[in-house]
Amino acid sequence: MKVAVIRHAEVDFCWQKGYTSDGFDMDCCRYDSAPIREMMYSIPQVRCEKIYISELSRSQNTAKKLFPDGEFIKSELINEVPLKSSFDTKNKMPLWFWNVSGRLQWLINNSRQIEGREQTIERANRFITMICNDNKDCAVVTHGFFMHTLLQEMKKVGFIINSASVKYKNGECIMAEIEK
């Protein structure tokens, strides 16, 4: 079984340099509903019997560009790991601070974040079980941060991954394969 794991297209959104906690949380919500930018894609030609997308519009819009005639299966299991401010403050903090501190809280399963690392791993494994039970070649249009957990968990069950990265580019496709 072959799985094309694809990061969604670039989002047409301009982040500010600094935020209060409320401002950061609001722009995280705005980012989730922002449109994607037009771009060229170069994904391997793979026969996809199923195309999975997340519930977020950027995943669906990317899939429409890549597979214009495709029928999509929407799944919350491959949504991006949600991010929110790490604490409440009226002071502006740099964008990088909110991103790093929120992801550190995710790593240690801090309840301030909507989802912790353990929940993300469990969600990824539920998705992997589902596609392995289907046992069909497929495409998965998902999100950059979630891709790390998904691919790591796929390796643990025997998938061979064609490449790994610290940061997956928008529109990038990673091929994963396992014996049927």
C-alpha positions as semicolon CSV with decimal commas, in nm:
position;residue;x (nm);y (nm);z (nm)
1;M;0,000;0,000;0,000
2;K;0,129;0,344;-0,096
3;V;0,030;0,662;0,084
4;A;0,107;1,010;-0,050
5;V;0,116;1,242;0,254
6;I;0,085;1,600;0,129
7;R;0,111;1,925;0,322
8;H;-0,157;2,178;0,227
9;A;-0,079;2,479;0,005
10;E;0,051;2,805;0,146
11;V;-0,214;3,002;0,331
12;D;-0,286;3,360;0,221
13;F;-0,244;3,515;0,564
14;C;-0,006;3,773;0,709
15;W;0,090;3,719;1,070
16;Q;0,180;4,021;1,282
17;K;0,519;4,046;1,453
18;G;0,371;4,060;1,801
19;Y;0,050;3,968;1,982
20;T;-0,131;3,981;2,309
21;S;-0,261;3,639;2,409
22;D;-0,613;3,724;2,286
23;G;-0,477;3,862;1,957
24;F;-0,272;3,548;1,896
25;D;-0,571;3,324;1,965
26;M;-0,790;3,528;1,730
27;D;-0,535;3,517;1,448
28;C;-0,495;3,140;1,491
29;C;-0,870;3,114;1,421
30;R;-0,843;3,353;1,126
31;Y;-0,555;3,151;0,982
32;D;-0,768;2,837;0,999
33;S;-1,032;2,995;0,775
34;A;-0,800;3,188;0,538
35;P;-0,780;3,092;0,167
36;I;-0,478;2,928;0,008
37;R;-0,241;3,097;-0,238
38;E;-0,213;2,977;-0,595
39;M;0,095;2,763;-0,647
40;M;0,241;2,495;-0,869
41;Y;0,260;2,144;-0,733
42;S;0,491;1,861;-0,817
43;I;0,365;1,547;-0,656
44;P;0,454;1,199;-0,779
45;Q;0,197;1,033;-1,002
46;V;0,036;0,790;-0,767
47;R;-0,282;0,597;-0,816
48;C;-0,509;0,705;-0,531
49;E;-0,809;0,491;-0,461
50;K;-0,899;0,722;-0,172
51;I;-0,817;1,085;-0,095
52;Y;-0,832;1,192;0,268
53;I;-0,852;1,556;0,372
54;S;-0,874;1,728;0,707
55;E;-1,173;1,932;0,816
56;L;-0,983;2,258;0,760
57;S;-1,054;2,445;0,436
58;R;-0,688;2,474;0,335
59;S;-0,666;2,095;0,313
60;Q;-0,981;2,066;0,103
61;N;-0,883;2,355;-0,127
62;T;-0,538;2,202;-0,181
63;A;-0,693;1,865;-0,262
64;K;-0,923;2,028;-0,519
65;K;-0,616;2,173;-0,696
66;L;-0,425;1,844;-0,687
67;F;-0,713;1,611;-0,765
68;P;-0,976;1,820;-0,948
69;D;-1,197;1,520;-1,023
70;G;-1,142;1,349;-0,689
71;E;-1,391;1,258;-0,423
72;F;-1,264;1,342;-0,078
73;I;-1,305;1,173;0,257
74;K;-1,301;1,435;0,532
75;S;-1,151;1,326;0,864
76;E;-1,089;1,514;1,188
77;L;-0,815;1,259;1,258
78;I;-0,576;1,445;1,024
79;N;-0,654;1,801;1,135
80;E;-0,366;2,025;1,234
81;V;-0,264;2,019;1,599
82;P;-0,450;2,322;1,739
83;L;-0,243;2,601;1,890
84;K;-0,333;2,872;2,136
85;S;-0,150;3,122;2,353
86;S;0,052;2,971;2,636
87;F;-0,079;3,217;2,897
88;D;-0,300;3,523;2,928
89;T;-0,143;3,867;2,892
90;K;-0,229;4,211;2,758
91;N;0,139;4,264;2,673
92;K;0,251;4,200;2,317
93;M;0,490;3,909;2,278
94;P;0,670;3,813;1,954
95;L;0,497;3,567;1,722
96;W;0,786;3,320;1,754
97;F;0,736;3,320;2,133
98;W;0,370;3,217;2,106
99;N;0,452;2,945;1,852
100;V;0,741;2,799;2,052
101;S;0,578;2,820;2,395
102;G;0,252;2,671;2,268
103;R;0,432;2,379;2,102
104;L;0,640;2,321;2,416
105;Q;0,315;2,302;2,612
106;W;0,186;2,053;2,353
107;L;0,502;1,845;2,401
108;I;0,448;1,814;2,776
109;N;0,071;1,766;2,741
110;N;-0,010;2,092;2,919
111;S;-0,384;2,141;2,959
112;R;-0,360;2,501;2,834
113;Q;-0,333;2,360;2,482
114;I;-0,644;2,210;2,323
115;E;-0,457;1,889;2,245
116;G;-0,138;1,743;2,390
117;R;0,125;1,522;2,232
118;E;-0,032;1,202;2,366
119;Q;-0,368;1,291;2,211
120;T;-0,202;1,374;1,877
121;I;-0,022;1,038;1,875
122;E;-0,346;0,857;1,956
123;R;-0,527;1,044;1,677
124;A;-0,251;0,963;1,425
125;N;-0,263;0,596;1,521
126;R;-0,640;0,582;1,477
127;F;-0,596;0,723;1,127
128;I;-0,316;0,478;1,044
129;T;-0,529;0,186;1,165
130;M;-0,815;0,308;0,947
131;I;-0,609;0,332;0,626
132;C;-0,431;0,003;0,695
133;N;-0,767;-0,170;0,741
134;D;-0,878;-0,022;0,405
135;N;-0,550;-0,137;0,251
136;K;-0,585;0,090;-0,054
137;D;-0,336;0,330;-0,212
138;C;-0,435;0,677;-0,100
139;A;-0,345;1,042;-0,067
140;V;-0,363;1,232;0,260
141;V;-0,377;1,612;0,245
142;T;-0,291;1,731;0,594
143;H;-0,085;1,985;0,789
144;G;0,282;2,051;0,858
145;F;0,303;2,006;1,235
146;F;0,071;1,704;1,234
147;M;0,275;1,543;0,953
148;H;0,569;1,491;1,190
149;T;0,361;1,280;1,428
150;L;0,178;1,098;1,149
151;L;0,495;0,997;0,965
152;Q;0,673;0,901;1,288
153;E;0,384;0,674;1,387
154;M;0,365;0,529;1,035
155;K;0,731;0,427;1,062
156;K;0,658;0,249;1,391
157;V;0,405;0,019;1,221
158;G;0,636;-0,063;0,930
159;F;0,587;0,206;0,667
160;I;0,896;0,302;0,470
161;I;0,910;0,681;0,433
162;N;1,091;0,826;0,130
163;S;1,224;1,134;0,313
164;A;1,207;1,322;0,640
165;S;1,236;1,689;0,716
166;V;1,244;1,928;1,008
167;K;0,993;2,146;0,824
168;Y;0,771;2,027;0,542
169;K;0,711;2,283;0,269
170;N;0,362;2,377;0,159
171;G;0,257;2,141;-0,119
172;E;0,533;1,892;-0,035
173;C;0,454;1,524;-0,084
174;I;0,612;1,247;0,122
175;M;0,561;0,890;0,003
176;A;0,505;0,612;0,257
177;E;0,482;0,247;0,161
178;I;0,408;-0,075;0,343
179;E;0,371;-0,432;0,219
180;K;0,004;-0,527;0,172
